[in-house]
Amino acid sequence: QLRLAESGGGLVQPGGSLRLSCATSGFFLDDYVIGWYRQVPGKEREGVSCISGSDRATYYRDSVKGRFTISRDNAKNTVYLEMNSLKLEDTAVYYCAATPATISKVFRLCIIFDPPALSEYNYWGQGTQVTVSS
């Protein structure tokens, strides 16, 4: 059975860092697109970063470029999101999600972070809270 579980969230001051983990089971990371998303109450879930299939190409929304880094450890079946220089507006529940990789999905989910395309993710974790506050 395919599962995803996030961890690593917490409370951090502005400018601080956190590393989120998405532990996966039941599938091969090389065959899937893994995305990190975040959501605050009253707003749509938004794409933050994405890592695609066997080529391990990485993608980021503009507001996190240069601050966040997505990576993958196939041996541990885990995808990471390293978050540095955190800002107040990064506060949200962060989710990881997975879907079998195709070129069209990478375009919609990872390049343009198309909100309606979120339905193409087959599997979601339960989320982890990240709070940036002084």
Short mmCIF file of the C-alpha atoms (twelve columns), coordinates in Angstrom:
data_MODEL
# 
_entry.id   MODEL 
# 
loop_
_atom_site.group_PDB 
_atom_site.id 
_atom_site.type_symbol 
_atom_site.label_atom_id 
_atom_site.label_alt_id 
_atom_site.label_comp_id 
_atom_site.label_asym_id 
_atom_site.label_seq_id 
_atom_site.Cartn_x 
_atom_site.Cartn_y 
_atom_site.Cartn_z 
_atom_site.pdbx_PDB_model_num 
ATOM 1   C CA . GLN A 1   0.000  0.000  0.000   1 
ATOM 2   C CA . LEU A 2   1.363  3.394  -0.984  1 
ATOM 3   C CA . ARG A 3   1.861  5.792  1.935   1 
ATOM 4   C CA . LEU A 4   3.399  9.177  2.592   1 
ATOM 5   C CA . ALA A 5   4.158  10.686 5.987   1 
ATOM 6   C CA . GLU A 6   5.535  14.164 6.620   1 
ATOM 7   C CA . SER A 7   7.633  15.181 9.597   1 
ATOM 8   C CA . GLY A 8   9.982  17.956 10.655  1 
ATOM 9   C CA . GLY A 9   7.600  20.849 11.082  1 
ATOM 10  C CA . GLY A 10  7.751  23.151 14.064  1 
ATOM 11  C CA . LEU A 11  8.090  26.678 15.364  1 
ATOM 12  C CA . VAL A 12  10.991 28.756 14.073  1 
ATOM 13  C CA . GLN A 13  11.952 32.413 14.132  1 
ATOM 14  C CA . PRO A 14  12.124 34.483 10.947  1 
ATOM 15  C CA . GLY A 15  15.396 33.773 9.184   1 
ATOM 16  C CA . GLY A 16  15.590 30.305 10.647  1 
ATOM 17  C CA . SER A 17  15.636 26.897 8.978   1 
ATOM 18  C CA . LEU A 18  13.711 23.644 9.015   1 
ATOM 19  C CA . ARG A 19  14.013 20.410 7.090   1 
ATOM 20  C CA . LEU A 20  10.816 18.586 6.272   1 
ATOM 21  C CA . SER A 21  10.823 14.888 5.439   1 
ATOM 22  C CA . CYS A 22  8.327  12.900 3.419   1 
ATOM 23  C CA . ALA A 23  8.762  9.204  4.160   1 
ATOM 24  C CA . THR A 24  7.250  7.056  1.460   1 
ATOM 25  C CA . SER A 25  6.461  3.374  1.056   1 
ATOM 26  C CA . GLY A 26  4.840  1.149  -1.525  1 
ATOM 27  C CA . PHE A 27  6.353  2.628  -4.677  1 
ATOM 28  C CA . PHE A 28  9.619  3.566  -6.380  1 
ATOM 29  C CA . LEU A 29  10.498 7.242  -6.216  1 
ATOM 30  C CA . ASP A 30  11.996 7.100  -9.717  1 
ATOM 31  C CA . ASP A 31  8.532  6.430  -11.128 1 
ATOM 32  C CA . TYR A 32  6.727  9.265  -9.372  1 
ATOM 33  C CA . VAL A 33  6.439  13.009 -9.169  1 
ATOM 34  C CA . ILE A 34  6.664  14.140 -5.561  1 
ATOM 35  C CA . GLY A 35  5.409  17.584 -4.702  1 
ATOM 36  C CA . TRP A 36  5.451  19.728 -1.596  1 
ATOM 37  C CA . TYR A 37  2.398  21.900 -1.048  1 
ATOM 38  C CA . ARG A 38  1.275  24.231 1.703   1 
ATOM 39  C CA . GLN A 39  -2.008 25.591 2.904   1 
ATOM 40  C CA . VAL A 40  -3.182 28.232 5.336   1 
ATOM 41  C CA . PRO A 41  -6.769 28.450 6.592   1 
ATOM 42  C CA . GLY A 42  -9.072 30.122 4.104   1 
ATOM 43  C CA . LYS A 43  -6.669 29.838 1.182   1 
ATOM 44  C CA . GLU A 44  -6.092 27.351 -1.612  1 
ATOM 45  C CA . ARG A 45  -3.402 24.765 -1.280  1 
ATOM 46  C CA . GLU A 46  -0.396 26.001 -3.246  1 
ATOM 47  C CA . GLY A 47  2.541  24.236 -4.794  1 
ATOM 48  C CA . VAL A 48  5.925  24.944 -3.258  1 
ATOM 49  C CA . SER A 49  8.331  22.541 -4.897  1 
ATOM 50  C CA . CYS A 50  8.426  19.406 -6.964  1 
ATOM 51  C CA . ILE A 51  10.882 16.667 -7.920  1 
ATOM 52  C CA . SER A 52  10.176 14.509 -10.911 1 
ATOM 53  C CA . GLY A 53  10.800 10.867 -11.681 1 
ATOM 54  C CA . SER A 54  14.042 9.336  -12.793 1 
ATOM 55  C CA . ASP A 55  15.675 12.570 -13.984 1 
ATOM 56  C CA . ARG A 56  15.247 14.128 -10.513 1 
ATOM 57  C CA . ALA A 57  14.535 17.520 -12.051 1 
ATOM 58  C CA . THR A 58  13.521 20.046 -9.404  1 
ATOM 59  C CA . TYR A 59  11.091 22.926 -9.537  1 
ATOM 60  C CA . TYR A 60  10.168 25.775 -7.186  1 
ATOM 61  C CA . ARG A 61  7.560  28.476 -6.983  1 
ATOM 62  C CA . ASP A 62  9.108  31.925 -7.337  1 
ATOM 63  C CA . SER A 63  8.593  32.952 -3.717  1 
ATOM 64  C CA . VAL A 64  10.801 30.138 -2.382  1 
ATOM 65  C CA . LYS A 65  13.510 30.015 -5.056  1 
ATOM 66  C CA . GLY A 66  16.946 30.375 -3.505  1 
ATOM 67  C CA . ARG A 67  15.592 29.565 -0.024  1 
ATOM 68  C CA . PHE A 68  14.092 26.073 -0.335  1 
ATOM 69  C CA . THR A 69  15.760 22.946 -1.679  1 
ATOM 70  C CA . ILE A 70  14.002 19.720 -2.545  1 
ATOM 71  C CA . SER A 71  15.963 16.485 -2.653  1 
ATOM 72  C CA . ARG A 72  15.435 12.762 -2.636  1 
ATOM 73  C CA . ASP A 73  17.127 9.749  -1.058  1 
ATOM 74  C CA . ASN A 74  15.971 6.646  -2.896  1 
ATOM 75  C CA . ALA A 75  17.717 4.324  -0.440  1 
ATOM 76  C CA . LYS A 76  15.622 5.773  2.378   1 
ATOM 77  C CA . ASN A 77  12.496 6.269  0.243   1 
ATOM 78  C CA . THR A 78  12.373 9.810  1.519   1 
ATOM 79  C CA . VAL A 79  11.961 13.229 -0.060  1 
ATOM 80  C CA . TYR A 80  13.209 16.289 1.793   1 
ATOM 81  C CA . LEU A 81  12.412 19.976 1.730   1 
ATOM 82  C CA . GLU A 82  15.193 22.074 3.206   1 
ATOM 83  C CA . MET A 83  13.805 25.502 4.097   1 
ATOM 84  C CA . ASN A 84  16.157 28.368 4.875   1 
ATOM 85  C CA . SER A 85  15.674 32.088 5.507   1 
ATOM 86  C CA . LEU A 86  12.124 31.400 6.563   1 
ATOM 87  C CA . LYS A 87  9.636  34.235 6.471   1 
ATOM 88  C CA . LEU A 88  6.401  34.879 8.327   1 
ATOM 89  C CA . GLU A 89  4.485  34.154 5.137   1 
ATOM 90  C CA . ASP A 90  5.924  30.624 4.975   1 
ATOM 91  C CA . THR A 91  3.688  29.686 7.901   1 
ATOM 92  C CA . ALA A 92  1.352  26.901 6.756   1 
ATOM 93  C CA . VAL A 93  0.607  23.218 6.926   1 
ATOM 94  C CA . TYR A 94  2.975  21.500 4.508   1 
ATOM 95  C CA . TYR A 95  1.949  18.384 2.628   1 
ATOM 96  C CA . CYS A 96  3.758  16.006 0.326   1 
ATOM 97  C CA . ALA A 97  1.960  14.293 -2.516  1 
ATOM 98  C CA . ALA A 98  2.748  11.672 -5.134  1 
ATOM 99  C CA . THR A 99  1.559  10.734 -8.600  1 
ATOM 100 C CA . PRO A 100 3.039  8.552  -11.368 1 
ATOM 101 C CA . ALA A 101 5.326  10.709 -13.478 1 
ATOM 102 C CA . THR A 102 4.374  11.798 -16.989 1 
ATOM 103 C CA . ILE A 103 5.615  14.741 -19.056 1 
ATOM 104 C CA . SER A 104 2.211  16.431 -18.979 1 
ATOM 105 C CA . LYS A 105 1.912  16.071 -15.207 1 
ATOM 106 C CA . VAL A 106 5.358  17.557 -14.679 1 
ATOM 107 C CA . PHE A 107 4.284  20.564 -16.741 1 
ATOM 108 C CA . ARG A 108 1.012  21.128 -14.902 1 
ATOM 109 C CA . LEU A 109 2.146  20.212 -11.392 1 
ATOM 110 C CA . CYS A 110 5.762  21.327 -11.300 1 
ATOM 111 C CA . ILE A 111 6.318  24.033 -13.919 1 
ATOM 112 C CA . ILE A 112 3.136  26.057 -13.659 1 
ATOM 113 C CA . PHE A 113 1.884  24.708 -10.311 1 
ATOM 114 C CA . ASP A 114 -1.615 24.692 -11.786 1 
ATOM 115 C CA . PRO A 115 -4.088 24.623 -8.849  1 
ATOM 116 C CA . PRO A 116 -6.739 22.498 -10.602 1 
ATOM 117 C CA . ALA A 117 -4.039 19.923 -11.368 1 
ATOM 118 C CA . LEU A 118 -3.781 19.069 -7.662  1 
ATOM 119 C CA . SER A 119 -6.487 16.481 -8.277  1 
ATOM 120 C CA . GLU A 120 -3.942 14.538 -10.326 1 
ATOM 121 C CA . TYR A 121 -2.024 13.641 -7.194  1 
ATOM 122 C CA . ASN A 122 -3.137 10.192 -6.155  1 
ATOM 123 C CA . TYR A 123 -1.653 10.179 -2.690  1 
ATOM 124 C CA . TRP A 124 -1.204 12.753 0.078   1 
ATOM 125 C CA . GLY A 125 0.400  12.776 3.478   1 
ATOM 126 C CA . GLN A 126 -1.323 14.063 6.598   1 
ATOM 127 C CA . GLY A 127 0.632  17.341 6.715   1 
ATOM 128 C CA . THR A 128 3.061  18.960 9.126   1 
ATOM 129 C CA . GLN A 129 2.663  22.424 10.645  1 
ATOM 130 C CA . VAL A 130 5.355  25.035 10.027  1 
ATOM 131 C CA . THR A 131 5.044  28.219 12.069  1 
ATOM 132 C CA . VAL A 132 7.401  31.136 11.532  1 
ATOM 133 C CA . SER A 133 7.038  33.637 14.329  1 
ATOM 134 C CA . SER A 134 9.135  35.963 16.428  1 
# 
